Amino acid sequence: MDTMWSFELRNGFGLDVELSNSRPCFIVKGFDDDGEPIVSPAVFQGLALSIPFCLILIGDCYEY
């Protein structure tokens, strides 16, 4: 898979750098006929940068 970049809001103001290889996440694989998303559990492996009120994830997601 290609490298994923994600930006999330968080309720925190500390600075932190985390290398993870098993952070749980969910991915949207597409949409069904009714327009509902098809969601699948996955594992994130990469770098998590926590800055004040933001979380930036850089890495790969792998399905179970």
Secondary structure, DSSP 8 states (H G I E B T S, - for coil): ---EEEEEE-S----EEEEEEEEEEEEEEEE-TTS-EEEEEEEEEEEEEEETTEEEEEEEEEE-
